Amino acid sequence: MGQEVRYRVRGGRPLNGTAFIQGAKNAVLPMIGAALLAAKGRTVLRNVPIIEDVKRALELAEHIGAKVEFHEAERTVVIDASRLNDPERAVLPADIASRFRGSVLFVPALMHRMRQARIEGVGGCNLGSRKLDFHYRGFARLGAEVTEDDARNHINIKADNLRGGHLYLDTPSHTGTENLIMAAVLAPGTTVIEHAALEPEVLDVIEFLTRMGAKIRGGGTGFITVEGVDELTAVEHTIMSDRIDSGVFAMMAAATGGEVSLVGAHLEHLGVARWKLEQMGVEFAQQGAVLHVRRDAGSPLRPINAVTSPYPGFATDLQSPLMALATMAEGESYLHEAIYDGRFALADELIKMGAKIEVDGTRAIVHGHTALRGTPVVAHDLRTGAALVLAALVAEGETEVAPGYLVDRGHAQFEKRLLALGADVVRENA
């Protein structure tokens, strides 16, 4: 796992130059799950980000019987799922599933190809927690039998006669939407999914499944209709770029007062984050598939109010770097985290660096402008880690961000790409 990695950053250098935006983490993981639905041929996925979660997902695909090749230099994955027919392997084992939250995305393939699935080590009475219960409720509404074995911490699913049904999501989760679509594409009859997610990644997954032969209507409307088909075939697909990765790089350019070109980034994918950054004084220019981002170092950043909400609202995954950026703005910024309550762990780490932040439940007030100083800080999760690297790029002296592997879970070759922009950053084994 390599949890001993840390990032050491010396601040004070504006970022300038070109960065290549990675493929979307939230599109590639469901696509690896979807590739397992094809009983014939070999799926080719291009623009795959080389991140920990992808490696875990491919490990899981191999475990259940797929043949996988990951050509890292070409960022290409080849998946042959033609031999997924041994029910003994229809198990998501605890050691992988516990390290990889996206493992629930493999359940539809197991249901369709093996007629059963067992998820191990999910923790007692887990159907109600970790917000996965709506996946299982959805599978049950399509005709699967879902039972929980409390003694062994297993969830067992039997799927002998799946059929179309009427499904809904309490909140428009992208993983939930993708998973219910995958469960529906091979189920006879019509499935309707109400209150579906609108993320660009969901549309990319729908495009991939449609190429494979699925019949899906209504992507991007919140009301999706799926007509079950008999089989899906393997295809080739290039994964869209990662809008969170591009948002983080745009904010790092803004923080340091630099000018960067983001290859593969698309302004419309940033949703409300684009307008918030423009309000703060960041300038964007889209030139084809390259997004040009600059901030005049001479003019101060303006403070901001932001509320996180599902796409196209302000992405919760960008709230952490926005908080770090707000410490550099002249005046008070107000942030309301309406999606994940654990997101404000970052505030304490920024305070260690000299920030002035008041947190009250799901709301935070950031008092800018404060001079940040380098110090050892803790990455509590992936987004906190990236935000701390952003803060470190402007802090005086040296900042150590650990554990660095959390950053690597979502950002491929982070150190290399920052070095190319002129940052003083080292990724090392602690």
Residue pairs with C-beta under 8 A, 6 or more apart in sequence:
1 99
1 405
2 405
2 429
3 403
3 405
4 403
4 429
4 430
5 402
5 403
5 404
5 405
5 408
5 427
5 428
5 429
5 430
6 400
6 401
6 402
6 403
6 404
6 427
6 428
6 429
6 430
7 385
7 389
7 392
7 400
7 401
7 402
7 404
7 407
7 414
7 415
7 425
7 426
7 427
8 398
8 399
8 400
8 401
8 425
8 426
8 428
9 374
9 389
9 392
9 393
9 395
9 398
9 399
9 401
9 423
9 424
9 425
9 426
10 374
10 397
10 398
10 399
10 424
10 425
11 372
11 374
11 392
11 393
11 394
11 395
11 396
11 397
11 399
11 424
12 394
12 396
12 424
13 256
13 393
13 422
13 423
13 424
14 256
14 257
14 258
14 259
14 297
14 422
15 252
15 253
15 256
15 258
15 260
15 393
15 418
15 421
15 422
15 423
16 258
16 259
16 260
16 421
16 422
17 260
17 261
17 420
17 421
17 422
18 260
18 261
18 262
18 263
18 420
18 421
19 249
19 260
19 261
19 262
19 263
19 417
19 420
19 421
20 263
20 264
20 417
21 241
21 242
21 245
21 246
21 249
21 262
21 263
21 264
21 265
22 47
22 49
22 50
22 51
22 241
22 242
22 245
22 411
22 412
22 413
23 46
23 47
23 48
23 49
23 75
23 239
23 240
23 241
23 242
24 49
24 200
24 201
24 204
24 239
24 240
24 241
24 242
24 243
24 245
25 49
25 51
25 53
25 54
25 242
25 244
25 245
25 410
26 174
26 175
26 199
26 201
26 242
26 244
27 201
27 204
27 205
27 239
27 240
28 45
28 48
28 49
28 54
28 57
28 239
29 53
29 54
29 57
29 102
29 105
30 102
30 105
30 175
30 178
30 179
30 182
30 201
30 205
31 45
31 204
31 205
31 208
31 237
31 239
32 45
32 54
32 57
32 58
32 61
32 77
32 79
32 105
33 57
33 102
33 105
33 106
33 108
33 109
33 179
33 182
34 109
34 182
34 205
34 208
34 209
34 212
35 43
35 45
35 61
35 66
35 79
35 81
35 234
36 61
36 64
36 66
36 79
36 81
36 84
36 106
36 109
36 113
37 81
37 108
37 109
37 112
37 113
37 182
37 185
37 186
37 212
37 232
38 81
38 82
38 212
38 232
38 233
38 234
39 81
39 82
39 84
39 113
39 231
39 232
40 82
40 231
40 233
40 234
41 80
41 82
41 233
41 234
41 235
42 78
42 79
42 80
42 234
43 77
43 78
43 79
43 80
43 81
43 234
43 235
43 236
43 237
44 76
44 77
44 78
44 234
44 235
44 236
44 237
45 76
45 77
45 78
45 79
45 236
45 237
45 238
45 239
46 74
46 75
46 76
46 236
46 237
46 238
46 239
47 75
47 238
47 239
47 240
47 241
47 264
48 54
48 70
48 75
48 76
48 77
48 239
49 75
49 239
49 242
49 245
49 412
50 72
50 75
50 412
50 413
51 408
51 409
51 410
51 411
51 412
52 405
52 408
52 409
53 100
53 102
53 409
53 410
54 70
54 77
55 70
56 96
56 99
56 100
56 102
56 103
57 100
57 102
57 103
57 105
58 68
58 70
58 77
59 96
60 92
60 96
60 97
60 100
60 103
60 106
61 68
61 79
61 81
61 106
62 68
63 89
63 93
63 96
64 84
64 89
64 90
64 91
64 92
64 106
64 109
64 110
65 81
65 83
65 84
65 85
65 86
65 89
66 79
66 80
66 81
66 83
66 84
67 79
67 80
67 81
67 83
68 77
68 78
68 79
68 80
69 77
69 78
70 76
70 77
71 77
71 78
79 234
80 234
81 109
81 113
81 234
84 109
84 113
84 114
85 113
85 114
86 114
87 114
87 115
87 116
89 114
90 110
90 114
90 116
90 117
90 118
91 117
91 118
91 120
92 103
92 106
92 107
92 110
92 117
92 118
92 119
92 120
93 120
93 121
94 120
94 121
94 153
95 121
96 103
97 103
97 119
97 120
97 121
97 122
98 121
101 130
102 175
103 119
104 119
104 132
104 135
104 175
104 179
105 175
105 178
105 179
105 182
106 117
107 117
107 119
107 135
107 139
107 157
107 179
107 183
108 179
108 182
108 183
109 182
110 116
110 117
110 157
111 117
111 139
111 144
111 157
111 159
111 162
111 183
112 159
112 162
112 183
112 186
115 158
115 159
115 160
116 156
116 157
116 158
116 159
117 156
117 157
117 159
118 154
118 155
118 156
118 157
119 154
119 155
119 157
120 152
120 153
120 154
121 153
121 154
122 130
122 132
122 153
122 154
122 155
123 129
123 130
123 153
124 150
124 153
125 148
125 150
126 132
126 148
126 153
126 155
127 133
127 136
127 146
127 148
127 155
131 173
134 169
134 170
134 173
134 176
135 175
135 176
135 179
135 180
136 146
136 155
136 157
138 167
138 176
138 179
138 180
138 183
139 146
139 157
139 159
139 183
140 146
141 165
141 166
141 167
142 162
142 163
142 164
142 165
142 167
142 183
142 184
142 187
142 191
143 159
143 161
143 162
143 163
143 165
143 187
144 157
144 158
144 159
144 162
144 183
145 157
145 158
145 159
146 155
146 156
146 157
147 155
147 156
147 157
148 154
148 155
148 156
149 155
149 156
162 183
162 186
162 187
162 188
163 187
163 188
163 189
163 228
164 184
164 187
164 188
164 189
164 190
164 191
164 226
164 227
164 228
165 187
165 189
165 191
166 191
166 192
166 194
167 180
167 184
167 191
167 192
167 193
167 194
168 193
168 194
168 195
169 176
169 177
169 180
169 193
169 194
169 195
169 196
169 197
170 195
171 195
171 310
172 195
172 196
172 197
172 198
172 222
172 310
173 197
174 197
174 199
174 201
174 202
174 311
176 197
177 193
177 196
177 197
177 202
177 224
178 197
178 201
178 202
178 205
180 191
180 193
181 193
181 205
181 206
181 209
181 214
181 216
181 224
181 226
182 209
184 191
184 193
184 226
184 228
185 209
185 214
185 215
185 216
185 226
185 228
185 229
185 232
186 228
186 229
186 230
186 231
186 232
187 228
188 228
189 227
189 228
190 225
190 226
190 227
190 228
191 225
191 226
191 228
192 223
192 224
192 225
192 226
193 223
193 224
193 225
193 226
194 222
194 223
195 222
196 202
196 218
196 221
196 222
196 223
196 224
197 310
197 311
198 220
198 221
198 222
198 310
198 311
198 312
199 310
199 311
200 240
200 243
200 269
200 311
201 240
202 219
202 220
203 219
203 220
204 239
204 240
206 214
206 216
206 219
206 224
207 237
208 235
208 237
209 216
209 232
210 216
211 235
211 237
212 232
212 233
212 234
212 235
213 229
213 231
213 232
213 233
214 226
214 229
214 232
215 226
215 227
215 228
215 229
216 224
216 225
216 226
217 224
217 225
217 226
218 224
218 225
240 269
241 264
241 265
241 266
241 269
243 265
243 266
243 269
243 270
243 271
243 315
244 315
244 317
244 318
244 410
245 410
245 411
246 262
246 264
246 265
246 266
246 269
246 270
246 291
247 270
247 273
247 315
247 317
247 318
247 321
248 318
248 321
248 386
248 390
248 411
249 260
249 262
249 265
249 293
249 417
250 260
250 262
250 265
250 270
250 277
250 282
250 284
250 291
250 293
251 277
251 318
251 321
251 322
251 324
251 325
251 390
252 321
252 389
252 390
252 393
252 418
252 421
253 259
253 260
253 282
253 293
253 294
253 295
253 421
254 277
254 280
254 281
254 282
254 293
254 295
254 301
254 325
255 324
255 325
255 328
255 390
255 391
255 393
255 394
256 297
256 393
256 394
257 295
257 296
257 297
258 294
258 295
258 297
258 421
258 422
259 292
259 293
259 294
259 295
260 292
260 293
260 294
260 421
261 290
261 291
261 292
261 293
262 290
262 291
262 292
262 293
263 289
263 290
264 289
264 290
265 290
265 291
266 286
266 289
266 291
267 274
267 284
267 286
267 291
268 274
270 277
271 311
271 312
271 313
271 314
271 315
272 306
272 312
272 313
272 314
273 314
273 315
273 318
273 322
274 284
276 304
276 306
276 314
276 322
277 284
278 284
279 302
279 304
280 301
280 302
280 303
280 304
280 325
280 329
281 295
281 296
281 299
281 300
281 301
281 302
282 293
282 294
282 295
283 293
283 294
283 295
283 296
284 291
284 292
284 293
285 291
285 292
286 292
295 301
300 329
300 330
300 369
301 325
301 328
301 329
301 330
301 368
301 369
302 329
302 330
302 331
303 326
303 329
303 330
303 331
303 332
303 333
303 366
303 368
304 322
304 326
304 329
304 333
304 334
305 333
305 334
305 335
306 314
306 319
306 322
306 333
306 334
306 335
306 336
307 313
307 314
307 335
307 336
307 338
308 314
308 315
308 316
308 319
308 336
308 337
308 338
308 339
308 340
308 343
309 338
309 339
310 339
314 322
316 337
316 339
316 340
316 343
317 383
318 383
319 335
319 337
319 343
319 383
320 343
320 346
320 383
320 384
320 386
320 387
321 383
321 386
321 387
321 390
322 335
323 335
323 346
323 347
323 350
323 357
323 364
323 366
323 387
324 346
324 350
324 387
324 388
324 390
324 391
325 390
326 333
326 335
326 366
326 368
327 350
327 355
327 356
327 357
327 366
327 368
327 369
327 370
327 372
327 391
328 368
328 369
328 370
328 372
328 394
329 366
329 368
329 369
330 368
330 369
331 368
331 369
332 365
332 366
332 367
332 368
333 365
333 366
333 368
334 363
334 364
334 365
334 366
335 363
335 364
335 365
335 366
336 362
336 363
336 364
337 343
337 344
337 362
337 363
337 364
338 362
341 362
342 380
342 381
343 383
344 359
344 362
344 364
345 380
345 381
345 384
346 380
346 383
346 384
346 387
346 388
347 355
347 357
347 359
347 364
349 377
349 378
349 380
349 384
349 388
350 357
350 372
350 387
350 388
350 391
351 357
352 375
352 377
353 372
353 373
353 374
353 375
353 377
353 391
353 395
353 399
354 370
354 371
354 372
354 373
354 395
355 366
355 370
355 372
355 391
356 366
356 367
356 370
357 364
357 365
357 366
357 367
358 364
358 365
358 367
371 396
372 391
372 394
372 395
372 396
373 395
373 396
373 397
374 392
374 395
374 396
374 397
374 398
374 399
374 400
375 399
375 400
376 399
376 400
376 402
377 388
377 392
377 399
377 400
377 401
378 402
379 385
379 388
379 401
379 402
379 403
379 404
379 406
379 407
380 406
381 406
382 406
382 407
382 409
382 410
382 411
383 410
384 406
385 401
385 403
385 404
385 406
385 407
386 407
386 410
386 411
386 414
388 399
388 401
389 401
389 407
389 414
389 418
389 425
391 399
392 399
392 401
393 423
393 425
401 407
402 430
404 427
404 430
407 414
408 414
414 427
415 425
415 426
415 427
418 425
419 425
